């Protein structure tokens, strides 16, 4: 899964994962347009799973984690 991949990247590069919090499926603040339509033909997302990952690592690891998130089509936005 995505969280395992991110956690493994952090730990392998000397970082520490402090916490992973799954906030569940919630209503998004506004509709997000999908890059591609899903199996049902939906083009917009109105709900999504919110997850927080708290970790300590050097800036290089942070850029690697951001790269993983940016390349994953299931991630609508990361902050």
ZIUR-V614316 format. One record per helix or strand. SS is the DSSP state (alpha for helix, beta for strand). FROM is the first residue (numbers start at 1). LEN is the number of residues. If there is no record, write none. Layout:
{{SS | FROM | LEN} {SS | FROM | LEN}}
//
This chain:
{{alpha | 2 | 11} {beta | 16 | 18} {beta | 44 | 13} {alpha | 59 | 13}}
//
